[in-house]
Amino acid sequence: MTKLIALLAATLLTVTAYAGDDKEHKDHGMKSSALTFDSLDKNGDAQISKTEASADKTLSDSFAKADTNGDGYLSKSEYTARTKS
């Protein structure tokens, strides 16, 4: 019986440690960014225009800085790079 309790305790500690892993948290943030990008890309052209960005004040205010290639649109990689800063 003692061995069973010890095994259960070890298993719970392992699961808890895995749930608190920072890598997992960072991956979840990337998924959220991608979902936000997709929700802002209203016409589905895989880029965010200034008009589409106006739905998010923070993004709208930093649009010119985030548009690193200066084409007037944010690609998913430009958007993701902005959210990492």
C-alpha distances in whole Angstrom, upper triangle without the diagonal:
4,5,5,6,9,10,11,12,14,15,17,19,20,21,23,25,26,27,29,31,35,36,34,36,39,39,39,42,44,43,44,47,48,47,50,52,52,53,56,57,59,61,58,61,58,59,60,63,65,65,61,60,62,59,57,59,57,58,61,62,61,62,65,62,60,62,62,65,67,67,67,63,60,58,54,54,56,54,51,53,54,50,49,52
4,5,5,6,9,10,11,12,14,15,17,18,20,21,23,24,26,27,29,33,34,33,34,38,38,37,40,42,42,43,46,47,47,49,51,52,52,55,57,58,61,58,60,57,59,59,63,64,64,61,59,61,58,56,58,56,56,60,61,59,60,63,61,58,61,61,63,66,66,66,62,59,57,53,53,55,53,50,51,52,49,47,50
4,5,5,6,9,10,11,12,14,15,17,18,20,21,23,24,26,27,31,32,31,33,36,36,36,39,41,40,42,44,45,45,47,50,50,51,54,55,57,59,56,58,55,57,57,61,62,63,59,58,60,57,55,57,55,55,59,59,58,59,62,59,56,59,59,61,64,64,64,61,57,55,51,51,53,51,48,49,51,47,46,48
4,5,5,6,9,10,11,12,14,15,17,18,20,21,23,25,26,30,31,29,31,34,34,34,37,39,38,39,42,43,43,45,48,48,48,51,53,54,56,54,56,53,55,55,59,60,60,57,56,58,55,53,55,53,53,57,58,56,57,60,58,55,57,58,60,62,62,62,59,55,53,49,49,51,50,46,48,49,46,44,47
4,5,5,6,9,10,11,12,14,15,16,18,20,21,23,25,28,30,28,30,33,33,33,36,38,37,38,41,42,42,44,46,47,47,50,52,53,56,53,55,52,54,54,58,59,59,56,54,56,53,51,53,51,51,55,56,54,56,58,56,53,56,56,59,61,61,61,58,54,52,49,48,50,48,45,47,48,44,43,45
4,5,5,6,9,10,11,12,14,15,16,18,20,21,23,26,28,27,28,32,32,32,35,37,36,37,40,41,41,43,46,46,47,50,51,53,55,53,55,52,53,53,57,58,59,55,54,56,53,51,52,50,51,54,55,53,55,57,55,52,55,55,57,60,60,60,57,53,51,47,47,49,47,44,45,46,43,41,44
4,5,5,6,9,10,11,12,14,15,17,18,20,21,25,26,25,27,30,30,30,33,34,34,36,38,39,39,41,44,44,45,47,49,51,53,50,52,49,51,51,55,56,57,53,52,54,51,49,51,49,49,53,54,52,53,56,53,50,53,53,55,58,58,58,54,51,49,45,45,47,45,42,43,45,41,40,42
4,5,5,6,9,10,11,12,14,15,17,19,20,24,25,23,25,28,28,28,31,33,32,33,36,37,37,39,42,42,42,45,47,49,51,48,50,47,49,49,53,54,54,51,50,52,49,47,49,47,47,51,51,50,51,54,52,49,52,52,54,56,57,56,53,49,47,44,43,46,44,40,42,43,40,38,41
4,5,5,6,9,10,11,12,14,15,17,19,22,24,22,24,27,27,27,30,32,32,33,36,37,37,39,41,42,42,45,47,49,51,48,50,47,48,49,52,53,54,50,49,51,48,46,47,45,46,49,50,48,50,53,50,48,50,51,53,55,56,55,52,48,47,43,43,45,43,39,41,42,38,37,39
4,5,5,6,9,10,11,12,14,16,17,20,22,21,23,26,26,26,29,31,30,32,35,36,36,38,40,41,41,44,46,48,50,47,49,46,47,47,51,52,53,50,48,50,48,45,47,45,45,49,49,47,49,51,49,46,49,49,51,54,54,54,51,47,45,41,41,43,41,38,39,40,37,35,38
4,5,5,6,9,10,11,12,14,16,20,20,19,21,24,24,24,27,28,28,29,32,33,33,35,38,38,39,41,43,45,47,44,46,43,45,45,49,50,51,47,46,48,45,43,45,43,43,47,47,46,47,49,47,44,47,47,49,52,52,52,48,45,43,39,39,41,39,36,37,39,35,34,37
4,5,5,6,9,10,11,12,14,18,19,18,19,23,23,22,25,27,27,28,31,32,32,34,36,36,37,40,41,43,46,43,45,42,43,44,47,48,49,45,44,46,43,41,43,41,41,45,45,44,45,48,46,43,46,46,48,51,51,50,47,43,42,38,38,40,38,35,36,37,34,32,35
4,5,5,6,9,10,11,12,16,18,17,18,21,22,22,24,26,26,27,30,32,32,34,36,37,37,40,41,44,46,44,45,42,43,43,47,48,48,45,43,45,43,40,42,40,40,44,44,43,44,47,44,42,44,45,47,49,50,49,46,43,41,37,37,39,37,34,35,36,32,31,33
4,5,5,6,9,10,11,15,15,14,17,19,19,20,23,24,24,26,29,30,30,32,34,35,36,38,40,42,44,41,43,40,41,41,45,46,47,44,42,44,42,39,41,39,39,43,43,41,43,45,43,40,43,43,45,47,48,48,44,41,39,35,35,37,35,32,33,34,31,29,32
4,5,5,6,9,10,14,15,13,15,18,18,17,20,22,22,23,26,27,27,29,31,32,33,35,37,39,41,39,40,37,39,39,42,44,44,41,39,42,39,37,39,37,37,40,41,40,41,43,41,38,41,41,43,46,46,46,42,39,37,33,33,35,33,30,31,33,29,28,31
4,5,5,6,9,12,14,12,13,17,17,17,19,22,22,23,25,27,27,29,31,32,32,35,37,39,41,39,41,37,38,38,42,43,43,40,38,40,38,35,37,35,35,39,40,38,39,42,40,37,40,40,43,45,46,45,42,38,37,33,33,34,32,29,30,31,28,26,29
4,5,5,6,10,12,11,12,15,16,16,19,21,21,22,25,26,27,29,31,32,33,35,36,39,41,39,40,37,38,38,41,42,43,40,38,40,38,35,37,34,35,38,39,37,38,41,38,36,39,39,41,43,44,44,41,37,36,32,31,33,31,28,29,30,27,25,27
4,5,5,9,10,8,10,13,13,14,17,18,18,20,22,24,24,26,28,29,30,32,34,36,38,36,37,34,35,35,39,40,41,38,36,38,36,34,35,33,33,37,37,35,36,39,37,34,36,36,39,41,42,41,38,35,33,29,28,31,29,25,27,28,25,23,26
4,6,9,10,8,9,12,12,12,15,17,17,18,20,22,22,24,26,27,28,30,32,34,36,34,36,32,33,33,37,38,39,35,34,36,33,31,33,31,31,34,35,33,35,37,35,32,35,36,38,40,41,40,37,33,32,28,28,30,27,24,26,27,23,22,25
4,6,9,8,8,11,12,12,14,17,17,18,20,22,23,24,26,27,28,30,32,34,37,35,36,33,33,33,37,37,38,35,33,35,33,30,32,29,30,33,34,32,33,36,34,31,34,34,37,39,40,39,36,33,31,28,27,29,27,23,24,25,22,20,23
4,6,6,7,9,10,11,13,15,16,17,19,21,22,23,25,27,28,29,31,34,36,34,35,31,32,32,35,36,38,34,32,35,33,30,32,29,29,33,33,31,32,35,32,29,32,32,35,37,38,38,35,31,29,26,25,27,25,21,22,24,20,18,21
4,5,5,6,9,10,11,13,14,15,17,19,20,21,23,25,26,27,29,32,34,32,33,29,29,29,33,33,35,32,29,32,30,27,29,26,26,29,30,27,29,31,28,26,29,29,31,34,35,34,32,28,27,23,22,23,22,18,19,20,17,15,17
4,5,5,6,9,10,11,13,14,16,17,19,20,21,23,25,26,27,30,32,30,30,27,27,28,31,32,34,31,29,31,30,27,29,26,25,29,30,27,28,30,28,25,28,27,30,32,33,33,30,26,25,21,20,22,20,17,17,19,16,14,17
4,5,5,6,9,10,11,13,14,16,17,19,20,21,23,25,26,29,31,28,29,26,27,27,31,32,33,30,28,31,29,26,28,26,25,29,30,28,29,31,29,26,28,28,31,33,34,33,30,26,25,21,20,22,21,17,19,20,17,15,19
4,5,5,6,9,10,11,13,15,16,17,19,20,21,23,25,27,30,27,29,25,26,26,29,30,31,28,26,28,26,23,25,23,22,26,27,25,26,29,26,24,27,27,30,32,32,31,28,25,24,20,20,21,19,16,17,18,15,13,16
4,5,5,6,9,10,11,13,14,15,17,19,20,21,23,26,28,26,26,23,23,23,26,27,29,26,24,26,25,22,24,21,20,24,25,22,23,26,23,21,23,23,26,28,29,28,26,22,20,17,16,18,16,12,14,15,12,10,13
4,5,5,6,9,10,11,13,14,15,17,19,20,21,24,26,24,24,21,22,22,26,27,29,25,24,26,25,22,25,22,21,25,26,24,24,26,24,21,24,24,26,28,29,28,25,21,19,16,15,17,16,12,14,16,13,12,15
4,5,5,6,9,10,11,12,14,15,17,19,20,23,25,23,24,21,22,22,25,26,27,24,22,25,23,21,23,21,20,24,25,23,24,27,25,22,24,25,27,29,29,28,25,21,20,16,17,18,16,13,15,16,13,13,16
4,5,5,6,9,10,10,12,14,15,16,18,21,24,22,23,19,20,19,23,23,25,21,19,22,20,18,20,17,17,20,21,20,20,23,21,18,21,22,24,26,26,25,22,19,18,14,14,16,13,10,12,13,9,9,13
4,5,5,6,9,10,10,12,14,15,17,20,22,19,20,16,17,17,21,22,23,20,19,21,20,18,20,18,16,20,21,19,19,22,20,17,19,20,22,24,24,23,20,16,15,11,11,13,11,8,10,12,9,9,13
4,5,5,6,9,10,11,12,14,15,18,20,18,19,16,17,17,21,23,23,20,19,22,20,18,21,19,18,21,23,21,21,24,23,19,21,22,24,26,25,24,21,17,16,12,13,15,13,10,13,14,12,12,16
4,5,5,6,9,10,10,12,14,17,19,17,19,16,17,16,20,21,21,18,16,19,17,15,18,16,15,18,20,19,19,22,21,18,20,22,24,25,25,23,20,17,16,12,14,15,12,10,13,13,10,12,15
4,5,5,6,9,10,11,12,15,18,16,17,14,14,13,17,18,19,15,14,17,15,13,16,14,12,16,17,16,16,19,18,14,16,18,20,21,21,20,17,13,12,9,10,11,8,7,10,10,7,9,13
4,5,5,6,9,10,11,14,15,13,14,11,12,12,16,18,19,15,14,17,16,15,18,16,14,17,20,18,17,20,19,16,17,18,20,21,20,20,16,13,11,8,10,12,9,8,11,12,10,12,15
4,5,5,6,9,10,12,15,12,15,12,13,13,16,18,18,14,14,17,15,14,17,17,15,17,20,19,18,21,21,18,19,21,23,24,23,21,17,15,14,11,13,15,11,11,15,15,12,15,18
4,5,5,6,9,11,14,13,15,12,12,11,14,15,15,12,11,13,11,10,13,13,11,14,16,16,15,19,19,15,17,19,21,21,21,19,16,13,13,10,13,13,10,10,13,13,11,14,16
4,5,5,6,9,12,10,11,9,8,8,11,13,14,10,10,13,11,11,14,13,11,13,16,15,13,16,17,13,14,16,18,18,17,16,12,9,9,7,10,10,7,8,12,11,10,14,16
4,5,5,8,10,8,10,8,9,9,12,15,15,11,12,14,13,13,17,17,14,16,19,18,16,19,20,17,17,19,20,21,19,18,14,12,11,9,12,13,11,12,15,15,14,17,19
4,6,6,10,9,12,11,11,10,13,14,13,10,10,13,10,11,15,15,13,15,18,18,16,20,21,18,18,21,22,22,21,19,15,13,14,12,15,16,12,14,17,16,15,18,20
4,6,9,9,11,10,9,7,9,11,10,6,7,9,7,8,12,13,10,11,15,15,13,16,18,15,15,18,19,19,18,15,12,11,12,11,14,14,11,13,16,14,14,18,19
4,6,5,7,7,6,5,8,11,10,6,8,11,10,12,15,16,13,13,17,17,14,17,18,15,15,18,18,18,16,14,11,10,10,10,13,13,11,14,17,16,16,19,21
4,6,8,9,9,8,9,12,10,7,10,12,10,13,16,18,15,15,19,19,17,19,21,19,18,21,21,21,18,16,13,13,13,13,17,17,15,17,20,19,19,23,24
4,6,8,9,9,10,13,11,9,12,14,14,16,19,20,17,17,21,21,18,20,23,20,19,22,21,20,17,15,13,13,13,14,18,18,16,19,22,21,21,25,26
4,6,8,9,11,14,14,11,13,16,15,17,20,21,18,18,22,21,19,21,23,19,18,21,20,20,17,16,13,13,12,12,15,16,15,17,20,20,20,23,25
4,6,8,10,13,13,11,14,17,17,18,21,21,18,18,22,21,17,19,21,18,16,18,17,17,14,14,10,11,10,11,14,15,14,16,19,19,20,23,25
4,7,10,13,14,12,13,16,16,17,20,20,16,17,20,19,16,18,19,16,14,16,15,16,14,13,10,9,7,7,10,12,11,13,15,16,17,19,21
4,7,10,11,9,10,14,14,15,17,17,13,14,17,16,12,14,16,12,11,13,13,13,11,10,6,5,5,6,10,9,9,12,14,14,15,18,19
4,7,8,6,6,10,11,11,14,14,10,10,14,13,10,12,14,11,10,13,13,13,11,9,5,5,7,8,11,10,9,12,14,13,14,17,18
4,5,5,6,9,11,12,13,14,11,10,13,13,9,11,14,12,10,13,13,12,10,7,5,7,9,12,14,12,11,15,16,15,17,20,20
4,5,5,6,9,10,11,12,9,7,10,10,7,9,12,11,10,14,14,12,11,7,7,8,12,14,16,13,12,16,17,15,17,20,20
4,5,5,8,10,11,13,11,9,12,13,10,13,16,15,14,17,18,15,14,10,10,11,14,16,19,16,15,18,20,18,19,22,23
4,5,6,8,11,12,10,9,13,13,11,14,16,14,14,17,18,16,15,11,9,10,12,13,16,15,13,16,18,16,17,20,21
4,5,6,8,9,6,5,9,10,7,11,13,11,11,15,16,15,14,11,9,9,12,13,15,13,10,14,15,13,14,17,18
4,5,6,9,7,5,8,11,9,12,15,14,14,18,19,17,17,13,12,12,15,16,19,16,14,17,18,16,16,20,20
4,6,9,8,8,11,13,12,15,17,16,17,20,22,20,19,16,14,14,16,16,19,17,14,17,19,16,16,20,20
4,6,5,6,9,10,10,14,15,14,15,19,21,19,19,16,15,13,16,15,18,16,12,15,16,13,13,17,17
4,5,5,6,9,10,13,14,14,15,19,21,20,20,17,16,15,18,18,19,17,14,17,17,14,14,17,17
4,5,5,6,8,12,12,11,14,17,19,18,19,17,16,14,17,16,17,15,12,14,14,11,11,14,13
4,5,5,6,9,10,8,11,14,16,15,16,13,12,10,13,13,14,11,9,12,12,9,9,13,12
4,6,5,8,10,10,11,14,16,15,15,12,11,11,14,15,17,14,12,15,15,12,13,16,16
4,6,8,9,10,12,14,17,15,17,14,14,13,17,17,18,15,13,16,16,12,13,16,15
4,6,5,6,9,11,14,13,15,12,12,11,14,15,15,12,10,13,12,9,11,13,12
4,6,5,6,9,12,10,11,9,9,8,11,13,13,10,9,13,12,9,12,15,13
4,5,5,8,10,8,10,8,9,9,13,15,15,11,11,15,13,11,14,16,15
4,6,6,10,9,12,11,11,10,13,15,14,10,11,13,11,9,12,14,12
4,6,9,9,11,10,9,7,10,11,10,6,7,9,8,6,9,11,10
4,6,5,7,7,6,6,8,11,10,6,8,11,10,9,13,14,14
4,6,8,9,9,8,10,12,10,7,10,12,10,10,14,14,14
4,6,8,9,9,10,13,11,9,12,14,13,13,17,18,17
4,6,8,9,11,14,14,11,13,16,15,14,18,19,19
4,6,8,10,13,14,11,13,17,16,16,19,21,21
4,7,10,13,14,12,13,16,16,15,18,20,20
4,6,10,11,9,10,13,14,13,16,18,19
4,7,8,6,6,9,10,10,12,15,15
4,5,5,6,9,10,11,13,14,16
4,6,5,6,9,10,11,12,15
4,5,5,6,9,10,11,13
4,5,5,6,9,10,11
4,5,5,6,9,10
4,5,5,6,9
4,5,5,7
4,5,6
4,5
4
